[in-house]
Amino acid sequence: MRCATLDRFAADYYWVGITPEGTRAYRPNWKSGFYHLAMEAKVPLVLVFMDYPTKTLSLVDHVYLTGDQEADMATIRAVLEGHQGLHPENAAPIILGERRAEPRN
C-alpha cells in the first residue's frame, strides 16, 4: 500500500501540502512523516499559512526538499515565520521529530 501511494504521488500532478502547526495541543516538534513522504516520492511541498489575527490563508510557495533536514526546515521556518493560529500557545517549534524506527500497523 505504501509503495502504491508513493507511486501515485510521484506523478507530475500530485503535491504534498502542509500547513503551519495544526494540532490542538502543544508538541515539542513537527511530526516528520510529510518530510519523508515528499522526499521518497520526489515531490515538492506546497507551503501554506493560516494567520488567524489577519484572517489570511495563503499558498505561499513550493519547495523541493534537498535531504538536508536542517536547511530544509530553516527554509520552511523562514516562509512561515510571523504567522499564528487561533491558539499560538499550542504552536510547535518548526523542527522535525525523530523518524520512527518501525512503521505503524
SEFIZA-3560 file (N, C-alpha, C; in Angstrom, 3 decimals):
REM SEFIZA-3560
<numar><xx>0.830</xx><yy>-1.199</yy><zz>0.000</zz><atom>N</atom></numar>
<numar><xx>0.000</xx><yy>0.000</yy><zz>0.000</zz><atom>CA</atom></numar>
<numar><xx>0.866</xx><yy>1.251</yy><zz>0.000</zz><atom>C</atom></numar>
<numar><xx>1.891</xx><yy>1.277</yy><zz>0.844</zz><atom>N</atom></numar>
<numar><xx>2.740</xx><yy>2.463</yy><zz>0.953</zz><atom>CA</atom></numar>
<numar><xx>3.416</xx><yy>2.778</yy><zz>-0.371</zz><atom>C</atom></numar>
<numar><xx>3.958</xx><yy>1.765</yy><zz>-1.063</zz><atom>N</atom></numar>
<numar><xx>4.635</xx><yy>1.980</yy><zz>-2.347</zz><atom>CA</atom></numar>
<numar><xx>3.656</xx><yy>2.457</yy><zz>-3.405</zz><atom>C</atom></numar>
<numar><xx>2.442</xx><yy>1.923</yy><zz>-3.401</zz><atom>N</atom></numar>
<numar><xx>1.432</xx><yy>2.369</yy><zz>-4.360</zz><atom>CA</atom></numar>
<numar><xx>1.103</xx><yy>3.838</yy><zz>-4.133</zz><atom>C</atom></numar>
<numar><xx>1.022</xx><yy>4.241</yy><zz>-2.878</zz><atom>N</atom></numar>
<numar><xx>0.758</xx><yy>5.647</yy><zz>-2.565</zz><atom>CA</atom></numar>
<numar><xx>1.901</xx><yy>6.523</yy><zz>-3.049</zz><atom>C</atom></numar>
<numar><xx>3.137</xx><yy>6.107</yy><zz>-2.812</zz><atom>N</atom></numar>
<numar><xx>4.290</xx><yy>6.882</yy><zz>-3.277</zz><atom>CA</atom></numar>
<numar><xx>4.311</xx><yy>6.977</yy><zz>-4.791</zz><atom>C</atom></numar>
<numar><xx>3.994</xx><yy>5.890</yy><zz>-5.483</zz><atom>N</atom></numar>
<numar><xx>3.947</xx><yy>5.919</yy><zz>-6.948</zz><atom>CA</atom></numar>
<numar><xx>2.901</xx><yy>6.909</yy><zz>-7.436</zz><atom>C</atom></numar>
<numar><xx>1.764</xx><yy>6.936</yy><zz>-6.765</zz><atom>N</atom></numar>
<numar><xx>0.709</xx><yy>7.860</yy><zz>-7.160</zz><atom>CA</atom></numar>
<numar><xx>1.154</xx><yy>9.304</yy><zz>-6.945</zz><atom>C</atom></numar>
<numar><xx>1.827</xx><yy>9.582</yy><zz>-5.817</zz><atom>N</atom></numar>
<numar><xx>2.308</xx><yy>10.931</yy><zz>-5.540</zz><atom>CA</atom></numar>
<numar><xx>3.398</xx><yy>11.356</yy><zz>-6.506</zz><atom>C</atom></numar>
<numar><xx>4.144</xx><yy>10.415</yy><zz>-7.035</zz><atom>N</atom></numar>
<numar><xx>5.262</xx><yy>10.744</yy><zz>-7.915</zz><atom>CA</atom></numar>
<numar><xx>4.802</xx><yy>11.261</yy><zz>-9.271</zz><atom>C</atom></numar>
<numar><xx>3.534</xx><yy>11.145</yy><zz>-9.583</zz><atom>N</atom></numar>
<numar><xx>3.023</xx><yy>11.681</yy><zz>-10.842</zz><atom>CA</atom></numar>
<numar><xx>3.184</xx><yy>13.197</yy><zz>-10.848</zz><atom>C</atom></numar>
<numar><xx>3.282</xx><yy>13.781</yy><zz>-12.019</zz><atom>N</atom></numar>
<numar><xx>3.534</xx><yy>15.217</yy><zz>-12.157</zz><atom>CA</atom></numar>
<numar><xx>2.475</xx><yy>16.098</yy><zz>-11.505</zz><atom>C</atom></numar>
<numar><xx>1.267</xx><yy>15.624</yy><zz>-11.353</zz><atom>N</atom></numar>
<numar><xx>0.186</xx><yy>16.475</yy><zz>-10.873</zz><atom>CA</atom></numar>
<numar><xx>-0.117</xx><yy>16.324</yy><zz>-9.384</zz><atom>C</atom></numar>
<numar><xx>0.687</xx><yy>15.621</yy><zz>-8.634</zz><atom>N</atom></numar>
<numar><xx>0.484</xx><yy>15.491</yy><zz>-7.193</zz><atom>CA</atom></numar>
<numar><xx>1.537</xx><yy>16.271</yy><zz>-6.426</zz><atom>C</atom></numar>
<numar><xx>1.098</xx><yy>17.013</yy><zz>-5.411</zz><atom>N</atom></numar>
<numar><xx>1.994</xx><yy>17.709</yy><zz>-4.491</zz><atom>CA</atom></numar>
<numar><xx>1.589</xx><yy>17.324</yy><zz>-3.079</zz><atom>C</atom></numar>
<numar><xx>2.504</xx><yy>17.469</yy><zz>-2.147</zz><atom>N</atom></numar>
<numar><xx>2.195</xx><yy>17.268</yy><zz>-0.733</zz><atom>CA</atom></numar>
<numar><xx>2.133</xx><yy>18.648</yy><zz>-0.103</zz><atom>C</atom></numar>
<numar><xx>0.986</xx><yy>19.020</yy><zz>0.444</zz><atom>N</atom></numar>
<numar><xx>0.841</xx><yy>20.329</yy><zz>1.073</zz><atom>CA</atom></numar>
<numar><xx>0.835</xx><yy>20.207</yy><zz>2.587</zz><atom>C</atom></numar>
<numar><xx>1.488</xx><yy>21.142</yy><zz>3.262</zz><atom>N</atom></numar>
<numar><xx>1.466</xx><yy>21.174</yy><zz>4.728</zz><atom>CA</atom></numar>
<numar><xx>1.021</xx><yy>22.559</yy><zz>5.180</zz><atom>C</atom></numar>
<numar><xx>0.484</xx><yy>22.621</yy><zz>6.373</zz><atom>N</atom></numar>
<numar><xx>0.144</xx><yy>23.912</yy><zz>6.973</zz><atom>CA</atom></numar>
<numar><xx>1.050</xx><yy>24.113</yy><zz>8.183</zz><atom>C</atom></numar>
<numar><xx>1.130</xx><yy>25.331</yy><zz>8.705</zz><atom>N</atom></numar>
<numar><xx>1.952</xx><yy>25.544</yy><zz>9.904</zz><atom>CA</atom></numar>
<numar><xx>1.441</xx><yy>24.656</yy><zz>11.030</zz><atom>C</atom></numar>
<numar><xx>1.508</xx><yy>24.599</yy><zz>12.113</zz><atom>N</atom></numar>
<numar><xx>1.114</xx><yy>23.651</yy><zz>13.133</zz><atom>CA</atom></numar>
<numar><xx>-0.406</xx><yy>23.552</yy><zz>13.225</zz><atom>C</atom></numar>
<numar><xx>-0.961</xx><yy>22.366</yy><zz>13.089</zz><atom>N</atom></numar>
<numar><xx>-2.407</xx><yy>22.208</yy><zz>13.089</zz><atom>CA</atom></numar>
<numar><xx>-2.964</xx><yy>21.393</yy><zz>14.238</zz><atom>C</atom></numar>
<numar><xx>-2.192</xx><yy>21.129</yy><zz>15.259</zz><atom>N</atom></numar>
<numar><xx>-2.650</xx><yy>20.277</yy><zz>16.351</zz><atom>CA</atom></numar>
<numar><xx>-3.409</xx><yy>21.083</yy><zz>17.404</zz><atom>C</atom></numar>
<numar><xx>-4.120</xx><yy>20.390</yy><zz>18.264</zz><atom>N</atom></numar>
<numar><xx>-4.892</xx><yy>21.063</yy><zz>19.316</zz><atom>CA</atom></numar>
<numar><xx>-4.133</xx><yy>21.188</yy><zz>20.623</zz><atom>C</atom></numar>
<numar><xx>-2.980</xx><yy>20.555</yy><zz>20.726</zz><atom>N</atom></numar>
<numar><xx>-2.191</xx><yy>20.606</yy><zz>21.958</zz><atom>CA</atom></numar>
<numar><xx>-0.724</xx><yy>20.832</yy><zz>21.595</zz><atom>C</atom></numar>
<numar><xx>0.029</xx><yy>21.383</yy><zz>22.519</zz><atom>N</atom></numar>
<numar><xx>1.440</xx><yy>21.659</yy><zz>22.261</zz><atom>CA</atom></numar>
<numar><xx>2.214</xx><yy>20.367</yy><zz>22.023</zz><atom>C</atom></numar>
<numar><xx>3.116</xx><yy>20.407</yy><zz>21.079</zz><atom>N</atom></numar>
<numar><xx>4.079</xx><yy>19.333</yy><zz>20.813</zz><atom>CA</atom></numar>
<numar><xx>5.442</xx><yy>19.996</yy><zz>20.742</zz><atom>C</atom></numar>
<numar><xx>6.513</xx><yy>19.296</yy><zz>21.080</zz><atom>N</atom></numar>
<numar><xx>7.845</xx><yy>19.903</yy><zz>21.045</zz><atom>CA</atom></numar>
<numar><xx>8.443</xx><yy>19.981</yy><zz>19.636</zz><atom>C</atom></numar>
<numar><xx>7.728</xx><yy>19.440</yy><zz>18.649</zz><atom>N</atom></numar>
<numar><xx>8.246</xx><yy>19.427</yy><zz>17.279</zz><atom>CA</atom></numar>
<numar><xx>7.121</xx><yy>19.084</yy><zz>16.304</zz><atom>C</atom></numar>
<numar><xx>7.435</xx><yy>19.192</yy><zz>15.013</zz><atom>N</atom></numar>
<numar><xx>6.510</xx><yy>18.731</yy><zz>13.982</zz><atom>CA</atom></numar>
<numar><xx>6.718</xx><yy>17.240</yy><zz>13.782</zz><atom>C</atom></numar>
<numar><xx>5.672</xx><yy>16.531</yy><zz>13.433</zz><atom>N</atom></numar>
<numar><xx>5.830</xx><yy>15.133</yy><zz>13.026</zz><atom>CA</atom></numar>
<numar><xx>6.549</xx><yy>15.139</yy><zz>11.679</zz><atom>C</atom></numar>
<numar><xx>7.330</xx><yy>14.118</yy><zz>11.412</zz><atom>N</atom></numar>
<numar><xx>8.207</xx><yy>14.141</yy><zz>10.237</zz><atom>CA</atom></numar>
<numar><xx>7.688</xx><yy>13.373</yy><zz>9.027</zz><atom>C</atom></numar>
<numar><xx>6.513</xx><yy>12.776</yy><zz>9.125</zz><atom>N</atom></numar>
<numar><xx>6.007</xx><yy>11.959</yy><zz>8.018</zz><atom>CA</atom></numar>
<numar><xx>5.905</xx><yy>12.693</yy><zz>6.698</zz><atom>C</atom></numar>
<numar><xx>5.432</xx><yy>13.951</yy><zz>6.723</zz><atom>N</atom></numar>
<numar><xx>5.299</xx><yy>14.709</yy><zz>5.478</zz><atom>CA</atom></numar>
<numar><xx>6.643</xx><yy>14.853</yy><zz>4.784</zz><atom>C</atom></numar>
<numar><xx>7.694</xx><yy>15.048</yy><zz>5.570</zz><atom>N</atom></numar>
<numar><xx>9.033</xx><yy>15.264</yy><zz>5.016</zz><atom>CA</atom></numar>
<numar><xx>9.522</xx><yy>14.001</yy><zz>4.310</zz><atom>C</atom></numar>
<numar><xx>9.401</xx><yy>12.881</yy><zz>4.982</zz><atom>N</atom></numar>
<numar><xx>9.884</xx><yy>11.622</yy><zz>4.412</zz><atom>CA</atom></numar>
<numar><xx>9.054</xx><yy>11.210</yy><zz>3.201</zz><atom>C</atom></numar>
<numar><xx>7.746</xx><yy>11.437</yy><zz>3.241</zz><atom>N</atom></numar>
<numar><xx>6.886</xx><yy>11.119</yy><zz>2.104</zz><atom>CA</atom></numar>
<numar><xx>7.278</xx><yy>11.948</yy><zz>0.885</zz><atom>C</atom></numar>
<numar><xx>7.458</xx><yy>13.252</yy><zz>1.082</zz><atom>N</atom></numar>
<numar><xx>7.837</xx><yy>14.125</yy><zz>-0.037</zz><atom>CA</atom></numar>
<numar><xx>9.209</xx><yy>13.760</yy><zz>-0.594</zz><atom>C</atom></numar>
<numar><xx>10.142</xx><yy>13.423</yy><zz>0.288</zz><atom>N</atom></numar>
<numar><xx>11.482</xx><yy>13.030</yy><zz>-0.174</zz><atom>CA</atom></numar>
<numar><xx>11.425</xx><yy>11.741</yy><zz>-0.985</zz><atom>C</atom></numar>
<numar><xx>10.729</xx><yy>10.736</yy><zz>-0.476</zz><atom>N</atom></numar>
<numar><xx>10.672</xx><yy>9.446</yy><zz>-1.156</zz><atom>CA</atom></numar>
<numar><xx>9.918</xx><yy>9.527</yy><zz>-2.473</zz><atom>C</atom></numar>
<numar><xx>8.869</xx><yy>10.347</yy><zz>-2.516</zz><atom>N</atom></numar>
<numar><xx>8.077</xx><yy>10.485</yy><zz>-3.739</zz><atom>CA</atom></numar>
<numar><xx>8.681</xx><yy>11.501</yy><zz>-4.706</zz><atom>C</atom></numar>
<numar><xx>9.674</xx><yy>12.259</yy><zz>-4.233</zz><atom>N</atom></numar>
<numar><xx>10.325</xx><yy>13.289</yy><zz>-5.057</zz><atom>CA</atom></numar>
<numar><xx>9.314</xx><yy>14.316</yy><zz>-5.582</zz><atom>C</atom></numar>
<numar><xx>8.495</xx><yy>14.810</yy><zz>-4.652</zz><atom>N</atom></numar>
<numar><xx>7.509</xx><yy>15.837</yy><zz>-4.984</zz><atom>CA</atom></numar>
<numar><xx>7.776</xx><yy>17.076</yy><zz>-4.140</zz><atom>C</atom></numar>
<numar><xx>7.357</xx><yy>18.244</yy><zz>-4.619</zz><atom>N</atom></numar>
<numar><xx>7.560</xx><yy>19.470</yy><zz>-3.835</zz><atom>CA</atom></numar>
<numar><xx>6.537</xx><yy>19.574</yy><zz>-2.699</zz><atom>C</atom></numar>
<numar><xx>6.879</xx><yy>20.374</yy><zz>-1.715</zz><atom>N</atom></numar>
<numar><xx>5.936</xx><yy>20.742</yy><zz>-0.661</zz><atom>CA</atom></numar>
<numar><xx>5.329</xx><yy>22.080</yy><zz>-1.037</zz><atom>C</atom></numar>
<numar><xx>4.018</xx><yy>22.207</yy><zz>-0.884</zz><atom>N</atom></numar>
<numar><xx>3.357</xx><yy>23.496</yy><zz>-1.050</zz><atom>CA</atom></numar>
<numar><xx>3.257</xx><yy>24.096</yy><zz>0.345</zz><atom>C</atom></numar>
<numar><xx>3.862</xx><yy>25.248</yy><zz>0.541</zz><atom>N</atom></numar>
<numar><xx>3.841</xx><yy>25.887</yy><zz>1.860</zz><atom>CA</atom></numar>
<numar><xx>2.607</xx><yy>26.773</yy><zz>1.971</zz><atom>C</atom></numar>
<numar><xx>1.836</xx><yy>26.534</yy><zz>3.009</zz><atom>N</atom></numar>
<numar><xx>0.570</xx><yy>27.222</yy><zz>3.240</zz><atom>CA</atom></numar>
<numar><xx>0.596</xx><yy>27.794</yy><zz>4.647</zz><atom>C</atom></numar>
<numar><xx>0.125</xx><yy>29.031</yy><zz>4.803</zz><atom>N</atom></numar>
<numar><xx>-0.055</xx><yy>29.515</yy><zz>6.171</zz><atom>CA</atom></numar>
<numar><xx>-1.477</xx><yy>29.990</yy><zz>6.357</zz><atom>C</atom></numar>
<numar><xx>-1.956</xx><yy>29.817</yy><zz>7.589</zz><atom>N</atom></numar>
<numar><xx>-3.238</xx><yy>30.361</yy><zz>8.010</zz><atom>CA</atom></numar>
<numar><xx>-2.924</xx><yy>31.288</yy><zz>9.172</zz><atom>C</atom></numar>
<numar><xx>-3.154</xx><yy>32.575</yy><zz>8.986</zz><atom>N</atom></numar>
<numar><xx>-2.843</xx><yy>33.562</yy><zz>10.013</zz><atom>CA</atom></numar>
<numar><xx>-4.155</xx><yy>34.034</yy><zz>10.636</zz><atom>C</atom></numar>
<numar><xx>-4.420</xx><yy>33.579</yy><zz>11.845</zz><atom>N</atom></numar>
<numar><xx>-5.695</xx><yy>33.884</yy><zz>12.480</zz><atom>CA</atom></numar>
<numar><xx>-5.908</xx><yy>35.379</yy><zz>12.734</zz><atom>C</atom></numar>
<numar><xx>-4.920</xx><yy>36.121</yy><zz>13.271</zz><atom>N</atom></numar>
<numar><xx>-5.164</xx><yy>37.541</yy><zz>13.558</zz><atom>CA</atom></numar>
<numar><xx>-5.589</xx><yy>38.352</yy><zz>12.330</zz><atom>C</atom></numar>
<numar><xx>-5.065</xx><yy>38.026</yy><zz>11.161</zz><atom>N</atom></numar>
<numar><xx>-5.415</xx><yy>38.784</yy><zz>9.948</zz><atom>CA</atom></numar>
<numar><xx>-6.448</xx><yy>38.058</yy><zz>9.095</zz><atom>C</atom></numar>
<numar><xx>-6.889</xx><yy>36.875</yy><zz>9.556</zz><atom>N</atom></numar>
<numar><xx>-7.853</xx><yy>36.048</yy><zz>8.810</zz><atom>CA</atom></numar>
<numar><xx>-7.360</xx><yy>35.806</yy><zz>7.380</zz><atom>C</atom></numar>
<numar><xx>-6.089</xx><yy>35.436</yy><zz>7.267</zz><atom>N</atom></numar>
<numar><xx>-5.453</xx><yy>35.237</yy><zz>5.969</zz><atom>CA</atom></numar>
<numar><xx>-5.085</xx><yy>33.773</yy><zz>5.773</zz><atom>C</atom></numar>
<numar><xx>-5.366</xx><yy>33.272</yy><zz>4.588</zz><atom>N</atom></numar>
<numar><xx>-4.910</xx><yy>31.954</yy><zz>4.161</zz><atom>CA</atom></numar>
<numar><xx>-4.114</xx><yy>32.180</yy><zz>2.890</zz><atom>C</atom></numar>
<numar><xx>-2.919</xx><yy>31.644</yy><zz>2.827</zz><atom>N</atom></numar>
<numar><xx>-2.087</xx><yy>31.879</yy><zz>1.653</zz><atom>CA</atom></numar>
<numar><xx>-1.306</xx><yy>30.630</yy><zz>1.272</zz><atom>C</atom></numar>
<numar><xx>-1.329</xx><yy>30.294</yy><zz>-0.011</zz><atom>N</atom></numar>
<numar><xx>-0.442</xx><yy>29.288</yy><zz>-0.573</zz><atom>CA</atom></numar>
<numar><xx>0.780</xx><yy>30.060</yy><zz>-1.006</zz><atom>C</atom></numar>
<numar><xx>1.847</xx><yy>29.932</yy><zz>-0.246</zz><atom>N</atom></numar>
<numar><xx>2.995</xx><yy>30.808</yy><zz>-0.386</zz><atom>CA</atom></numar>
<numar><xx>3.894</xx><yy>30.410</yy><zz>-1.540</zz><atom>C</atom></numar>
<numar><xx>4.346</xx><yy>29.188</yy><zz>-1.526</zz><atom>N</atom></numar>
<numar><xx>5.349</xx><yy>28.762</yy><zz>-2.500</zz><atom>CA</atom></numar>
<numar><xx>5.431</xx><yy>27.251</yy><zz>-2.450</zz><atom>C</atom></numar>
<numar><xx>6.223</xx><yy>26.706</yy><zz>-3.333</zz><atom>N</atom></numar>
<numar><xx>6.526</xx><yy>25.279</yy><zz>-3.225</zz><atom>CA</atom></numar>
<numar><xx>8.030</xx><yy>25.131</yy><zz>-3.070</zz><atom>C</atom></numar>
<numar><xx>8.410</xx><yy>24.089</yy><zz>-2.366</zz><atom>N</atom></numar>
<numar><xx>9.811</xx><yy>23.849</yy><zz>-2.037</zz><atom>CA</atom></numar>
<numar><xx>10.152</xx><yy>22.406</yy><zz>-2.395</zz><atom>C</atom></numar>
<numar><xx>11.248</xx><yy>22.227</yy><zz>-3.098</zz><atom>N</atom></numar>
<numar><xx>11.776</xx><yy>20.882</yy><zz>-3.320</zz><atom>CA</atom></numar>
<numar><xx>12.772</xx><yy>20.608</yy><zz>-2.202</zz><atom>C</atom></numar>
<numar><xx>12.554</xx><yy>19.561</yy><zz>-1.458</zz><atom>N</atom></numar>
<numar><xx>13.428</xx><yy>19.232</yy><zz>-0.338</zz><atom>CA</atom></numar>
<numar><xx>14.761</xx><yy>18.699</yy><zz>-0.840</zz><atom>C</atom></numar>
<numar><xx>15.813</xx><yy>18.999</yy><zz>-0.095</zz><atom>N</atom></numar>
<numar><xx>17.167</xx><yy>18.622</yy><zz>-0.508</zz><atom>CA</atom></numar>
<numar><xx>17.674</xx><yy>17.372</yy><zz>0.197</zz><atom>C</atom></numar>
<numar><xx>17.028</xx><yy>16.986</yy><zz>1.290</zz><atom>N</atom></numar>
<numar><xx>17.530</xx><yy>15.885</yy><zz>2.105</zz><atom>CA</atom></numar>
<numar><xx>18.317</xx><yy>16.392</yy><zz>3.303</zz><atom>C</atom></numar>
<numar><xx>18.705</xx><yy>17.657</yy><zz>3.276</zz><atom>N</atom></numar>
<numar><xx>19.361</xx><yy>18.291</yy><zz>4.422</zz><atom>CA</atom></numar>
<numar><xx>18.238</xx><yy>18.839</yy><zz>5.306</zz><atom>C</atom></numar>
<numar><xx>17.830</xx><yy>18.051</yy><zz>6.298</zz><atom>N</atom></numar>
<numar><xx>16.664</xx><yy>18.409</yy><zz>7.100</zz><atom>CA</atom></numar>
<numar><xx>16.791</xx><yy>19.765</yy><zz>7.773</zz><atom>C</atom></numar>
<numar><xx>17.949</xx><yy>20.075</yy><zz>8.304</zz><atom>N</atom></numar>
<numar><xx>18.115</xx><yy>21.368</yy><zz>8.985</zz><atom>CA</atom></numar>
<numar><xx>17.932</xx><yy>22.526</yy><zz>8.016</zz><atom>C</atom></numar>
<numar><xx>18.544</xx><yy>22.442</yy><zz>6.842</zz><atom>N</atom></numar>
<numar><xx>18.419</xx><yy>23.513</yy><zz>5.845</zz><atom>CA</atom></numar>
<numar><xx>16.990</xx><yy>23.599</yy><zz>5.314</zz><atom>C</atom></numar>
<numar><xx>16.380</xx><yy>22.449</yy><zz>5.050</zz><atom>N</atom></numar>
<numar><xx>15.007</xx><yy>22.448</yy><zz>4.542</zz><atom>CA</atom></numar>
<numar><xx>14.046</xx><yy>23.046</yy><zz>5.562</zz><atom>C</atom></numar>
<numar><xx>14.195</xx><yy>22.683</yy><zz>6.830</zz><atom>N</atom></numar>
<numar><xx>13.310</xx><yy>23.222</yy><zz>7.854</zz><atom>CA</atom></numar>
<numar><xx>13.576</xx><yy>24.709</yy><zz>8.082</zz><atom>C</atom></numar>
<numar><xx>14.806</xx><yy>25.165</yy><zz>7.907</zz><atom>N</atom></numar>
<numar><xx>15.107</xx><yy>26.600</yy><zz>8.005</zz><atom>CA</atom></numar>
<numar><xx>14.384</xx><yy>27.358</yy><zz>6.898</zz><atom>C</atom></numar>
<numar><xx>14.327</xx><yy>26.780</yy><zz>5.705</zz><atom>N</atom></numar>
<numar><xx>13.598</xx><yy>27.399</yy><zz>4.592</zz><atom>CA</atom></numar>
<numar><xx>12.115</xx><yy>27.490</yy><zz>4.925</zz><atom>C</atom></numar>
<numar><xx>11.555</xx><yy>26.400</yy><zz>5.422</zz><atom>N</atom></numar>
<numar><xx>10.137</xx><yy>26.382</yy><zz>5.788</zz><atom>CA</atom></numar>
<numar><xx>9.870</xx><yy>27.381</yy><zz>6.910</zz><atom>C</atom></numar>
<numar><xx>10.735</xx><yy>27.402</yy><zz>7.915</zz><atom>N</atom></numar>
<numar><xx>10.598</xx><yy>28.347</yy><zz>9.038</zz><atom>CA</atom></numar>
<numar><xx>10.589</xx><yy>29.790</yy><zz>8.542</zz><atom>C</atom></numar>
<numar><xx>11.484</xx><yy>30.121</yy><zz>7.611</zz><atom>N</atom></numar>
<numar><xx>11.580</xx><yy>31.495</yy><zz>7.099</zz><atom>CA</atom></numar>
<numar><xx>10.289</xx><yy>31.918</yy><zz>6.400</zz><atom>C</atom></numar>
<numar><xx>9.659</xx><yy>30.993</yy><zz>5.696</zz><atom>N</atom></numar>
<numar><xx>8.412</xx><yy>31.309</yy><zz>4.991</zz><atom>CA</atom></numar>
<numar><xx>7.255</xx><yy>31.478</yy><zz>5.970</zz><atom>C</atom></numar>
<numar><xx>7.201</xx><yy>30.633</yy><zz>6.981</zz><atom>N</atom></numar>
<numar><xx>6.050</xx><yy>30.623</yy><zz>7.887</zz><atom>CA</atom></numar>
<numar><xx>6.195</xx><yy>31.539</yy><zz>9.093</zz><atom>C</atom></numar>
<numar><xx>7.366</xx><yy>32.088</yy><zz>9.303</zz><atom>N</atom></numar>
<numar><xx>7.632</xx><yy>32.951</yy><zz>10.451</zz><atom>CA</atom></numar>
<numar><xx>6.683</xx><yy>34.149</yy><zz>10.480</zz><atom>C</atom></numar>
<numar><xx>6.184</xx><yy>34.450</yy><zz>11.668</zz><atom>N</atom></numar>
<numar><xx>5.352</xx><yy>35.636</yy><zz>11.844</zz><atom>CA</atom></numar>
<numar><xx>3.861</xx><yy>35.387</yy><zz>11.695</zz><atom>C</atom></numar>
<numar><xx>3.459</xx><yy>34.186</yy><zz>11.342</zz><atom>N</atom></numar>
<numar><xx>2.036</xx><yy>33.864</yy><zz>11.202</zz><atom>CA</atom></numar>
<numar><xx>1.626</xx><yy>33.005</yy><zz>12.389</zz><atom>C</atom></numar>
<numar><xx>0.395</xx><yy>33.192</yy><zz>12.850</zz><atom>N</atom></numar>
<numar><xx>-0.035</xx><yy>32.421</yy><zz>14.013</zz><atom>CA</atom></numar>
<numar><xx>-1.474</xx><yy>31.963</yy><zz>13.873</zz><atom>C</atom></numar>
<numar><xx>-1.769</xx><yy>30.878</yy><zz>14.558</zz><atom>N</atom></numar>
<numar><xx>-3.112</xx><yy>30.319</yy><zz>14.570</zz><atom>CA</atom></numar>
<numar><xx>-3.948</xx><yy>30.906</yy><zz>15.690</zz><atom>C</atom></numar>
<numar><xx>-5.110</xx><yy>30.334</yy><zz>15.880</zz><atom>N</atom></numar>
<numar><xx>-6.033</xx><yy>30.795</yy><zz>16.914</zz><atom>CA</atom></numar>
<numar><xx>-5.433</xx><yy>30.646</yy><zz>18.310</zz><atom>C</atom></numar>
<numar><xx>-4.674</xx><yy>29.580</yy><zz>18.539</zz><atom>N</atom></numar>
<numar><xx>-4.060</xx><yy>29.326</yy><zz>19.841</zz><atom>CA</atom></numar>
<numar><xx>-2.544</xx><yy>29.243</yy><zz>19.672</zz><atom>C</atom></numar>
<numar><xx>-1.862</xx><yy>30.382</yy><zz>19.566</zz><atom>N</atom></numar>
<numar><xx>-0.417</xx><yy>30.358</yy><zz>19.322</zz><atom>CA</atom></numar>
<numar><xx>0.373</xx><yy>29.662</yy><zz>20.429</zz><atom>C</atom></numar>
<numar><xx>-0.196</xx><yy>29.570</yy><zz>21.616</zz><atom>N</atom></numar>
<numar><xx>0.500</xx><yy>28.886</yy><zz>22.707</zz><atom>CA</atom></numar>
<numar><xx>0.637</xx><yy>27.381</yy><zz>22.434</zz><atom>C</atom></numar>
<numar><xx>-0.160</xx><yy>26.854</yy><zz>21.515</zz><atom>N</atom></numar>
<numar><xx>-0.089</xx><yy>25.433</yy><zz>21.165</zz><atom>CA</atom></numar>
<numar><xx>0.783</xx><yy>25.158</yy><zz>19.944</zz><atom>C</atom></numar>
<numar><xx>1.320</xx><yy>26.190</yy><zz>19.338</zz><atom>N</atom></numar>
<numar><xx>2.122</xx><yy>26.004</yy><zz>18.126</zz><atom>CA</atom></numar>
<numar><xx>3.451</xx><yy>25.338</yy><zz>18.459</zz><atom>C</atom></numar>
<numar><xx>3.771</xx><yy>24.314</yy><zz>17.710</zz><atom>N</atom></numar>
<numar><xx>5.045</xx><yy>23.609</yy><zz>17.913</zz><atom>CA</atom></numar>
<numar><xx>6.160</xx><yy>24.353</yy><zz>17.199</zz><atom>C</atom></numar>
<numar><xx>7.365</xx><yy>24.306</yy><zz>17.735</zz><atom>N</atom></numar>
<numar><xx>8.510</xx><yy>24.862</yy><zz>17.008</zz><atom>CA</atom></numar>
<numar><xx>8.655</xx><yy>24.128</yy><zz>15.672</zz><atom>C</atom></numar>
<numar><xx>9.093</xx><yy>24.844</yy><zz>14.650</zz><atom>N</atom></numar>
<numar><xx>9.218</xx><yy>24.245</yy><zz>13.317</zz><atom>CA</atom></numar>
<numar><xx>10.536</xx><yy>23.484</yy><zz>13.236</zz><atom>C</atom></numar>
<numar><xx>10.536</xx><yy>22.327</yy><zz>13.875</zz><atom>N</atom></numar>
<numar><xx>11.653</xx><yy>21.383</yy><zz>13.819</zz><atom>CA</atom></numar>
<numar><xx>11.041</xx><yy>19.992</yy><zz>13.687</zz><atom>C</atom></numar>
<numar><xx>11.783</xx><yy>19.073</yy><zz>13.105</zz><atom>N</atom></numar>
<numar><xx>11.261</xx><yy>17.722</yy><zz>12.915</zz><atom>CA</atom></numar>
<numar><xx>11.531</xx><yy>16.838</yy><zz>14.119</zz><atom>C</atom></numar>
<numar><xx>10.574</xx><yy>15.964</yy><zz>14.405</zz><atom>N</atom></numar>
<numar><xx>10.783</xx><yy>14.932</yy><zz>15.406</zz><atom>CA</atom></numar>
<numar><xx>11.588</xx><yy>13.797</yy><zz>14.791</zz><atom>C</atom></numar>
<numar><xx>11.995</xx><yy>12.882</yy><zz>15.613</zz><atom>N</atom></numar>
<numar><xx>12.754</xx><yy>11.724</yy><zz>15.141</zz><atom>CA</atom></numar>
<numar><xx>11.859</xx><yy>10.817</yy><zz>14.304</zz><atom>C</atom></numar>
<numar><xx>12.443</xx><yy>10.221</yy><zz>13.278</zz><atom>N</atom></numar>
<numar><xx>11.699</xx><yy>9.280</yy><zz>12.455</zz><atom>CA</atom></numar>
<numar><xx>11.528</xx><yy>7.980</yy><zz>13.235</zz><atom>C</atom></numar>
<numar><xx>10.345</xx><yy>7.401</yy><zz>13.138</zz><atom>N</atom></numar>
<numar><xx>10.049</xx><yy>6.137</yy><zz>13.792</zz><atom>CA</atom></numar>
<numar><xx>10.890</xx><yy>5.018</yy><zz>13.205</zz><atom>C</atom></numar>
<numar><xx>11.416</xx><yy>4.169</yy><zz>14.049</zz><atom>N</atom></numar>
<numar><xx>12.216</xx><yy>3.036</yy><zz>13.571</zz><atom>CA</atom></numar>
<numar><xx>11.328</xx><yy>2.001</yy><zz>12.892</zz><atom>C</atom></numar>
<numar><xx>10.170</xx><yy>1.772</yy><zz>13.442</zz><atom>N</atom></numar>
<numar><xx>9.237</xx><yy>0.779</yy><zz>12.910</zz><atom>CA</atom></numar>
<numar><xx>7.971</xx><yy>1.469</yy><zz>12.432</zz><atom>C</atom></numar>
<numar><xx>7.482</xx><yy>1.122</yy><zz>11.234</zz><atom>N</atom></numar>
<numar><xx>6.215</xx><yy>1.694</yy><zz>10.782</zz><atom>CA</atom></numar>
<numar><xx>5.055</xx><yy>1.183</yy><zz>11.636</zz><atom>C</atom></numar>
<numar><xx>4.013</xx><yy>1.996</yy><zz>11.741</zz><atom>N</atom></numar>
<numar><xx>2.816</xx><yy>1.574</yy><zz>12.469</zz><atom>CA</atom></numar>
<numar><xx>2.050</xx><yy>0.561</yy><zz>11.641</zz><atom>C</atom></numar>
<numar><xx>1.307</xx><yy>-0.309</yy><zz>12.317</zz><atom>N</atom></numar>
<numar><xx>0.459</xx><yy>-1.292</yy><zz>11.608</zz><atom>CA</atom></numar>
<numar><xx>-0.893</xx><yy>-0.720</yy><zz>11.337</zz><atom>C</atom></numar>
//
